[in-house]
Amino acid sequence: MRLSTAPDRDDERAVAVLHAAFDEGVRFLDTADAYCVDATEAGHNEGLIARALATWSGDSSSVRVATKGGVVRPDGRWQADGRARALTSACEASLRALGLNRIALYQLHAPDPRVPLATSVRALHALARRGLIDAVGLCNVTVGQIEEARRITEIASVQVELSLWNDASVLGGVVGYCLRHGLPLLAYRPLGGPERRRRVEGDPVLARLAAAHGATAHEIALAALADLSPLVWPIPGPTRVETVQSIARAARISLTDADRAALRARFPTLGSDLEFQSRPGSDLEFPSPGRGDSRSDPRSAPSRTAARGQRTAGTAGGDVSAFPPMVQFRYQRELEPPDASEGFSSIEIITFERKHDPLLVNRAVIVWCDGVLLRSRAGLRVPRNADDVDVAIGRGATLRRYAAEGWKVLGLSWIPEIAAGTMTMVDADAVFARLREALGVSVEVEYCPHPAGPPVCWCRKPLPGLGVVFQQRHRLDPAQCLYVGSSSQDAGFARRMGFEYREAGRFFAAAAADAR
């Protein structure tokens, strides 16, 4: 993408990067007609690929190109357009830009909220029946959307953001669903994007494994992601020949069981729900729908029992009238809104409105603890005991000022290590006792002890369970509360609760500046 969207893009350099990729053995490219500066040059990236294939000295017929339609770039904005007519026109334009008679894999770039998903998928199915594309793929979708699409046509692949740090597609169940059903999963932004470069380079576990393998931290991160399953295909976006060569080296790294254990300990979000598996070869053939090796067969998957600790929030327990999260999510996916064509005399649309409870009068600053207030001295995801606690410098002063002004100071955390058996609640309580001591403020902390994967509880963000616990316990007025976090899931949690969201870095920096 960035070969066409970067401010300093250069077409000659881009072609050289693509040639280097082909020379290193890359035989699969992912692009889109929307990879351009704005709508006036739609298909720019596809044109670069066509030029590179035409001028490469090797066998260009061995390179498979996947592209996408369904997003347009008016005035440089990213805007979904999933109308059938628009997708048909986009596919035909992509064929011309790529200089192809058929596209190996044509993907819906993103669902269009204004168009029923079924309409967009039927349009792609029609393109396949016309012989313009070999296979249909989906991007940026939920499990429910994948299931809906598979009822209409064969789906050959799913593309979502996935990295050792971005776990949204794991928590949402998309990754697990694809592995169980033999669907190749194309992982975009597998290193977190250029703005996350320092985080990769500074990670102590990646650095240690890099030194052991004579590699870089980025190469270990890519190798770890690819090692999850033969069905997981990381698709990094290099802009330099040197980066292409680094990606090729990453593909040749063989991780040991000890490496995998270290990666699981550092990144349990992936390791707890997805089993690291050796990746035989680099076959880039799409499995037929429904086909997969034994590792993606749900009958061969290890059974997992969710921990149910005292801190579970919002679980059904013995209440037969309560529905657990996955049941409600399924209803939300499958419930179709009424349509006048079905014979209704009238349809009234009631917009959601958050009503104020006059009993909720207090205010609080609520902080996501993991990585924001505390870190592990040993480089683990979270501290495992009190001696491992490393508290972020200067943040206690900010929280003490809020406490002095009458704000309640609360904290949230996620400790799947409890479900995994590598920590106990006693350990967790000791960690947060040390946190309070180091901050010099009495932070009341609630945490989710459950594992990754499809949620078995309401307490793990972005689900609102622990927020509701705090709200009811302390009679918090959401409109007066601040929620401080560092990820898109934090923003989603705040939105569900009606809290004002503040990004952690900017929040603490601004508070420190005000204090001066």
C-alpha positions, 0 to 999 in steps of 0.5 A: 500500500505505502508504495502508492500512498506514502508522501515520498513515494517513487514509482521507480523505487517501487518497481525495484522493491517489487523486483527484489521481492520476486527475486527473493521468492515472493509469489503472492502480492496483496493490493487494492484499487484504493491504494492511491492518493485519491480517487483520480488515480484509482488503481495506481498500486495495481499499475505498479505491480503490472509494470513490475511483472512486465519488466521482471526477468523471471517467470512472472506467471508464477506470481499470484496477485490478490486485489480488493474492491469496495473502498473508494478515495474521494478527496483522499478519504477512505470510504466504503462502497459495497454496491453491486454495480460499484464492485463490478465496475471496480473489478473490471477496472482492476483487470485493466490496471493489472493487465490480467484476464482473471484475478486470482483472489478478489476481496471485499475491502470492507463491509459497507454499512449502507449496503447489506453484506449479502448484496456485496457478496452476491456481486463477488459471486457473480464476478466468479461465475462470469470467470473474471475472478478465481476466488472470493475473499473478505477483509475486515469482517466479523465471524458473523459476517464470514458465516453470512458470506459463506451461505452465499458463496465459497470464501477462499480467505479472510484478511484482518489486522493481526500482530503480536500486539493487535489481538482484536481479531483473536478476541473477536474469534475471527482467527480461531474461526479461520483456523478451525474452518481451513480458511487462509488468514491474511494478516495485514500490519503484522508488525503494527505499522511504521509507527510501532517500529520502536516498540518492536525494536525495544521488546526484550524477548524479541531482542533476545531471540533475534540475537540467538537467531542472528536476526532482527526483532522485526524478523522474529516478530514476523516468524512468530506470527507465521509460525501460528499456523500454515493458514496464517500469512503475514503480509508486511508492506515493505518500501525498501529493498533492504526491508524485502530482504529482511522479510525473506530472512524472516521466512527462513527462521525456524523457531524452537519449542523454547522460542515458542514458550518465550513468545507465549509468555510475552504475548499470551493473547495469541499463545493462550488461544492459538497453538503455535505450530510449525509452518511446513514450506511456503505453499501459497495455494488457497485451500478449497473451502472447508479443506484444512489439515488436522491442525485446523480441525476442531476435533483435534483442538485441545480442550480449554476450560475457562477459569471462573474466578470470584472476580467474574463480572456479569456471568450467567451463573445459575440464572437460566434467564441470563444469556452469556456474551457469545449468545447475545453476539450471535443474536446481534449478528443474525437479527435482521431489521424489519423491512416494509416489504415484509408487510409491516403497516409501519416501522418506527426507528428509535435512536439509542439515547443514554438516560441519566440516572439521578442516583449516579453523581460521582466522578472518577478517573479510570485507568487501564493498568497494563502498560499504562501504569505498570510494566514487568521488569522481566519483560513479560506481558504483566508483572507476575509478582510484586518484585517484578513491578515497574511503575511508569515514572511521574504518573502517580503525581497526576493521579494524586492530584485527581484524588486530592480534587475528589475524583475516585481513582480506579484501575482495570486490568486483564490477567489471562495468566490466572486462567492459564495457571501461571499466576494466582489471584494472590499474585495479582493482588500483590502486584496491585498492592505494590502498584498502589505503594509506588504510585502513592495513591489508593487505586482500586483495581478490578481485573478479568482473569479469563483467557483469550478467545471468544469471550466467556465473560462480560469483564474483558474490554471492550465489553463493559462488565468491569466498568458497570461494576465500578459504576454501580459500586461508586455511583459514577456519573458516566458523563463526569468520568474519564477513561485513560487507555492506549488502544482502540479497544480502550476507546470502544470500552469508553464509548460503551460506558459513556465515559470520556476517553483520553489517550494515556500518553497525551493525558499524562503529558498534558497533566504534567504540563499543567502542573508545571 
